[in-house]
Amino acid sequence: MNIIIMILLISFLILVHELGHLLTALALGFKVTRFGFGLPVGPTLFKAKIKDIEVVVHALLLGGYVSFPDDEENTELPKDSKEFFHNQPIWKRAIVLSAGVAANMLCAIALVMVTAAVTHKLPTDRAIVYVKNINQAQGASVNASGLQKGDIILKINGSNIIQPFQTNIYAKASKKFDGYVSTKAYYANLKKLQDKNPGIKDAYSPITKGEKINLIAATDEAPMHLSAAALMGIEKIKNDDIKLNSEQKELRNSLEGKSEYKANGLVSLSDLAKALSDTRKPMVFTVKRKVNGKDEILTLKPIYSNEEGLIGIERDGERVLIHTDSPAKIVTGSLQYTWINTKYTLIGLEKLLTGQIPVKELRGIVAATKMGGDMIEQTGILNGILLTAIISINLAVMNLLPIPALDGGHLMFLIIEKFKGKPLDEKVMAKISNFFFLLLIILMMVLIFNDIFAIVTKQI
């Protein structure tokens, strides 16, 4: 039953999109010949003529279309007729093409406002992150730092922490012996080694076998300073610029805690400098703690990850909520929620286009319906409505992409027409549109396969 509700909610979003096109076209004086709700395959549930517009409802509701005289094969209208869509001014056509996207965004805001009005709260992308427990076996440096159970983690190395998983990202990025060193640290340590071993004239040639080399004391590497994008998994974390090879890593492991090295005839002073530069990166936590009944902001001593990128703390988070207990807060909170999810939709799209999200992880309408149905069953219809709002935002953003066969692609053709002073050749546009339409069909098939596979293998 819940899956059926989700199918109807998604179908409603498609209907809203197409109504946006239809109502705007009629308001601007366009001739509309047909309005279809659903995919034009299979049986027809409803068909009627309403004010010269043929209205059709198809059985498969997940689709829709608005037809103009341009789409009719046997039209008797002259080529220069103003009833043709392509003979209308560019600005009018642009508004009609954009209206579906606008309708979906307005629908998303309206759905969020309904939820906000009923629940008096909306979730955000932020959480209050706190220390739930400390693993005494793993957390030696944590204990030395002064971090305590119940501390609220505000920052690590100056970066704001707004989700529990971000502590893991920092710990992994700062792990001991990560195999990378900075050029600055390498040259500084090479200079120190040369000063302690003046007899070695060539720093880049293997040291004579059996010769003893005075080592320098290991010092911490520079702390990692991760951007907000890196902490959200959007931006790739940049490692230091020198990567150790396998021999240098083995050398690094063998030198730990030693003050002298006996040359084997294969290692240079440069190799030693690289090995000694790969140590550990400090993480400085800024926390909020109750002290004598008052909140205090404390900067703690450094914490260090082990070689697995673990620091020995268990953390949790309490989601920050937007309180919507007045009409003004309902409006502002709904706009804030819509913007947050629009931002993450754009971020996800950017990750997809840059290859950071593999194709096998993409999900489509089947998965959305399944997850939405599960969400309604577990948490109630209001969370299902919020998910529907997010899907509406996704529909709006995806339809604006400059891909022929989507609204954004048609807008792109209008921009070309504006600059050229005339439209592209109809045959050329048809070939381009058909090609991209085929690609979209293939993508839909891939998404359906991914969805079914994920459901069968219980990934969702």
C-alpha positions in Angstrom: 0.0 0.0 0.0 2.8 2.4 0.9 4.5 1.8 -2.4 1.3 2.6 -4.2 1.1 5.9 -2.2 4.7 6.7 -3.3 3.9 5.9 -7.0 0.9 8.3 -6.8 3.0 11.0 -5.1 5.7 10.8 -7.9 3.0 10.7 -10.6 1.6 13.9 -8.9 5.0 15.6 -9.4 5.0 14.7 -13.1 1.4 16.0 -13.4 2.5 19.3 -11.7 5.4 19.6 -14.1 3.2 19.2 -17.2 0.5 21.4 -15.8 3.2 24.1 -15.5 3.9 23.9 -19.2 0.1 23.7 -20.1 -1.2 26.6 -18.0 1.7 28.9 -18.9 1.3 28.1 -22.6 -2.5 28.9 -22.4 -1.8 32.1 -20.4 0.6 33.3 -23.1 -1.8 32.6 -25.9 -0.3 29.4 -27.3 -2.4 26.9 -29.2 -2.4 23.6 -27.3 -3.8 20.5 -29.1 -3.3 17.8 -26.6 -2.5 17.3 -22.9 -1.4 13.8 -21.8 -0.9 12.5 -18.3 1.1 9.2 -18.3 3.2 7.5 -20.8 1.4 7.1 -24.2 1.7 3.3 -24.1 -0.9 0.7 -23.1 -4.5 1.3 -22.3 -6.1 4.7 -22.0 -8.0 5.5 -18.8 -9.7 8.7 -19.8 -10.1 10.7 -23.0 -12.1 13.9 -23.6 -12.1 17.1 -25.5 -12.0 20.2 -23.3 -12.0 23.6 -25.0 -10.3 22.3 -28.2 -7.7 20.4 -26.2 -7.7 16.6 -26.2 -7.1 15.5 -22.6 -5.8 12.0 -22.2 -4.9 10.0 -19.1 -2.9 6.8 -19.8 -2.7 3.8 -17.5 1.1 4.1 -16.9 1.0 7.4 -15.0 4.8 8.0 -14.8 5.0 10.5 -17.6 3.3 13.3 -19.4 3.3 15.7 -22.4 1.9 18.9 -23.9 1.3 18.9 -27.7 1.2 21.9 -30.0 0.2 22.2 -33.7 3.9 21.6 -34.5 3.5 18.0 -33.3 0.6 17.3 -35.6 1.6 15.4 -38.8 -1.5 16.4 -40.9 -2.0 20.0 -39.9 -3.6 22.3 -42.4 -2.1 25.5 -40.9 0.1 27.6 -43.1 3.8 27.5 -42.3 3.8 31.1 -41.0 0.8 30.6 -38.7 1.2 32.0 -35.2 -0.5 28.9 -33.8 2.8 27.0 -34.3 4.9 26.9 -31.2 8.1 27.7 -33.2 6.6 30.9 -34.7 6.0 32.4 -31.3 8.6 34.9 -29.9 11.6 33.3 -28.2 10.9 34.9 -24.8 7.4 33.3 -24.8 8.7 29.9 -25.7 11.5 30.2 -23.1 8.9 30.9 -20.4 6.8 27.9 -21.4 9.8 25.6 -21.5 10.9 26.8 -18.0 7.4 26.6 -16.5 7.6 22.9 -15.7 10.8 23.4 -13.7 9.3 26.3 -11.9 6.2 24.3 -11.1 8.3 21.5 -9.6 10.3 23.9 -7.4 7.1 25.7 -6.2 5.5 22.3 -5.6 8.6 21.2 -3.5 8.3 24.4 -1.4 4.5 23.8 -0.9 5.1 20.2 0.2 7.7 21.3 2.6 5.5 24.0 4.0 2.7 21.5 4.6 5.1 19.3 6.6 6.5 22.3 8.5 3.0 23.5 9.4 2.0 20.1 10.7 5.2 19.0 12.5 6.5 22.5 13.5 10.0 21.4 12.6 12.2 20.5 9.6 15.5 18.6 9.5 18.7 20.3 8.4 22.0 19.0 7.1 23.7 19.8 10.4 24.0 17.8 13.6 25.4 18.5 17.1 28.3 15.9 17.2 29.3 14.6 20.6 31.7 12.0 22.1 29.6 9.0 23.0 32.4 6.7 24.3 36.2 6.4 24.3 37.8 3.1 23.5 40.6 2.9 26.1 42.6 0.3 24.1 42.8 2.5 21.0 42.5 5.9 22.5 45.8 6.5 24.2 46.3 9.9 22.5 42.7 10.7 23.1 43.2 10.2 26.8 46.3 12.4 26.7 44.5 15.1 24.8 41.9 15.6 27.5 38.9 14.7 25.4 36.0 13.5 27.5 32.8 11.5 27.0 30.0 14.0 26.4 32.2 16.6 24.8 30.5 18.4 21.9 33.0 18.4 18.9 32.9 21.9 17.3 36.1 21.8 15.2 39.0 19.7 14.1 42.1 21.7 13.0 39.9 24.7 12.6 37.3 23.0 10.3 33.7 23.0 11.5 32.3 19.6 12.3 28.6 19.3 11.4 28.1 15.5 11.0 29.4 12.5 13.0 31.0 10.9 9.9 33.3 13.9 9.5 35.5 12.8 12.4 36.1 9.6 10.5 37.1 11.6 7.4 39.6 13.6 9.5 41.0 10.5 11.2 41.5 8.7 7.9 43.1 11.7 6.3 45.4 12.2 9.2 46.4 8.5 9.7 49.9 7.6 10.7 52.2 6.4 7.9 49.9 7.4 5.0 52.7 7.1 2.5 52.8 10.7 1.5 55.1 13.6 2.6 55.2 17.3 1.8 58.1 18.7 -0.2 58.8 21.2 2.5 59.1 18.6 5.2 61.3 16.4 3.0 63.8 19.1 2.2 63.9 20.3 5.8 64.6 16.7 7.0 67.2 16.2 4.3 69.0 19.3 5.4 69.0 18.1 9.0 70.4 14.7 7.9 73.1 16.3 5.9 74.1 18.5 8.9 74.2 15.4 11.2 76.2 13.4 8.6 78.7 15.8 7.0 80.7 12.9 5.5 77.9 12.1 3.0 78.5 14.4 0.1 75.9 13.0 -2.4 72.4 12.9 -0.9 70.9 11.0 -3.8 73.3 8.1 -4.3 73.3 4.9 -2.3 75.2 5.2 1.0 78.2 2.8 1.2 77.2 -0.5 2.8 78.0 -0.8 6.5 78.3 3.0 7.0 76.4 4.2 10.1 74.1 7.2 9.7 72.9 9.4 12.5 69.2 9.8 12.3 67.0 12.8 13.3 64.2 12.7 15.8 60.8 12.1 14.2 58.5 15.2 14.3 54.8 15.5 13.5 53.8 16.3 10.0 51.7 19.4 9.3 48.1 19.0 10.4 45.5 18.4 7.7 43.1 21.3 7.1 40.1 19.9 5.2 37.7 22.1 3.4 33.9 21.9 4.0 33.6 20.3 0.6 36.2 17.6 1.5 34.5 17.0 4.8 31.2 16.4 3.0 32.9 13.9 0.6 32.4 16.3 -2.4 36.0 17.3 -2.9 38.8 14.8 -3.1 41.2 15.1 -0.2 44.6 16.2 -1.6 47.5 14.2 -0.2 51.0 15.6 0.1 53.0 15.9 -3.0 55.7 13.2 -2.6 54.6 9.6 -2.6 56.8 6.9 -0.9 57.6 3.8 -2.9 57.4 0.3 -1.4 61.1 0.3 -0.4 60.8 3.7 1.3 57.8 2.5 3.2 59.6 -0.6 4.5 62.5 1.7 5.4 60.2 4.0 7.3 58.8 1.1 9.3 62.2 -0.2 10.2 63.5 3.2 11.4 60.7 3.9 13.9 62.2 4.7 17.3 65.8 4.4 16.1 68.6 7.0 16.3 71.1 5.3 14.0 70.9 3.4 10.7 73.4 1.0 9.2 73.5 1.3 5.4 72.7 -1.7 3.2 74.2 -0.2 0.1 70.8 0.5 -1.5 69.5 3.5 0.4 70.4 7.1 -0.1 70.2 10.0 2.3 67.2 11.3 0.2 65.4 7.9 0.9 66.0 8.3 4.6 64.7 11.9 4.5 61.5 10.7 2.8 61.0 7.8 5.2 61.6 10.0 8.3 59.2 12.6 7.0 56.2 10.2 6.9 55.2 10.2 10.6 51.8 11.3 12.1 49.5 14.2 11.7 48.0 16.0 14.7 44.3 16.6 15.0 43.4 19.5 17.4 39.9 19.2 18.7 37.9 22.3 19.7 35.0 21.2 22.0 32.2 22.5 24.1 32.0 21.2 27.6 30.0 21.8 30.7 32.3 23.1 33.5 30.7 24.0 36.8 27.3 24.2 35.1 28.6 26.6 32.4 29.4 26.0 28.7 33.1 26.4 28.0 34.9 26.2 24.6 38.2 24.3 25.0 41.1 23.6 22.6 42.6 20.3 23.5 46.1 18.7 23.1 46.7 16.9 19.7 45.1 13.6 19.0 46.7 11.1 16.6 45.2 8.4 14.3 46.8 5.0 14.2 47.9 3.3 10.9 44.3 2.2 10.2 43.0 5.8 10.6 41.3 5.2 13.9 41.5 7.4 17.0 39.4 5.3 19.5 36.3 7.4 20.0 32.7 6.5 19.4 30.6 9.6 18.4 27.0 10.4 17.7 24.9 13.3 16.6 21.7 15.0 17.3 20.2 16.6 14.2 19.8 20.3 14.2 16.1 21.2 13.5 14.5 24.3 11.9 11.7 25.2 14.2 8.6 26.3 12.3 6.1 27.3 15.0 4.8 30.5 13.3 3.7 31.4 9.8 6.8 33.4 9.1 9.1 30.5 10.3 7.1 28.1 8.1 7.9 30.2 5.0 11.6 30.9 5.8 12.2 27.4 7.1 10.7 25.8 4.0 12.8 28.0 1.8 15.9 27.1 3.8 15.1 23.4 3.6 14.4 23.6 -0.2 17.7 25.5 -0.7 19.7 22.9 1.3 18.4 20.0 -0.8 18.8 22.0 -4.1 22.4 22.5 -3.1 23.0 18.8 -2.5 21.2 17.9 -5.7 23.6 20.1 -7.6 26.6 18.7 -5.7 25.4 15.2 -6.5 25.1 16.1 -10.2 28.6 17.5 -10.2 30.0 14.4 -8.6 28.1 12.3 -11.2 29.4 14.3 -14.2 33.0 14.2 -12.8 32.9 10.4 -12.3 33.0 10.5 -8.5 29.7 8.6 -8.4 30.0 5.3 -10.3 27.1 4.3 -12.7 26.4 1.2 -10.7 25.4 3.4 -7.7 22.8 5.4 -9.6 19.2 4.9 -8.6 16.0 5.6 -10.5 12.2 5.7 -10.1 11.9 2.1 -8.9 14.3 2.6 -6.1 12.8 6.0 -5.2 9.4 4.3 -5.0 10.7 1.4 -2.9 12.6 3.7 -0.5 9.7 6.1 -0.3 7.3 3.3 0.5 9.6 1.9 3.2 10.0 5.4 4.7 6.3 5.9 4.8 5.9 2.5 6.5 8.6 3.2 9.1 8.3 6.9 9.8 4.9 8.0 8.5 3.4 9.9 5.5 5.0 13.3 6.4 8.5 12.0 5.8 7.2 10.5 2.6 6.0 14.0 1.6 9.4 15.4 2.4 11.0 12.8 0.2 8.5 13.7 -2.5 9.6 17.3 -2.2 13.3 16.3 -2.7 12.3 14.2 -5.8 10.5 17.3 -7.1 13.7 19.3 -6.7 15.6 16.6 -8.5 13.1 16.7 -11.4 13.5 20.4 -11.7 17.3 20.4 -11.7 17.6 17.4 -14.1 15.1 19.0 -16.5 17.2 22.1 -16.7 20.3 20.2 -17.9 21.2 21.3 -21.5 20.4 17.9 -22.9 18.2 17.7 -26.0 14.9 15.9 -25.2 14.9 17.7 -21.8 13.5 21.2 -21.2 17.1 22.5 -20.7 18.0 21.1 -24.2 15.1 23.0 -25.8 16.2 26.1 -24.0 19.7 25.6 -25.3 18.3 25.5 -28.9 16.5 28.8 -28.2 19.7 30.4 -27.1 21.4 29.2 -30.3 18.4 30.6 -32.3 18.7 33.9 -30.5 22.4 34.3 -31.4 22.2 32.9 -34.9 19.0 34.9 -35.7 17.3 31.8 -37.0 16.6 28.3 -35.6 18.8 25.3 -36.3 17.8 23.2 -39.2 14.8 21.0 -38.3 16.4 17.8 -39.5 19.6 18.5 -37.5 17.6 19.3 -34.4 15.5 16.1 -34.9 18.7 14.0 -35.3 20.3 15.5 -32.1 17.1 15.1 -30.1 16.6 11.5 -31.2 20.1 10.6 -30.4 19.9 12.0 -26.9 16.4 10.6 -26.4 17.9 7.2 -27.2 20.7 7.9 -24.6 18.0 8.8 -22.0 16.1 5.5 -22.7 19.4 3.6 -22.3 20.0 5.5 -19.0 16.5 4.6 -17.8 17.1 0.9 -18.6 20.4 1.1 -16.6 18.6 2.7 -13.7 15.8 0.2 -13.7 18.4 -2.6 -13.8 20.4 -1.0 -10.9 17.1 -0.5 -8.9 16.0 -4.1 -9.4 19.4 -5.5 -8.6 19.6 -3.4 -5.4 16.2 -4.5 -4.3 16.9 -8.2 -5.0 20.3 -8.1 -3.2 18.6 -6.2 -0.4 20.9 -3.1 -0.8 17.8 -0.9 -0.3 
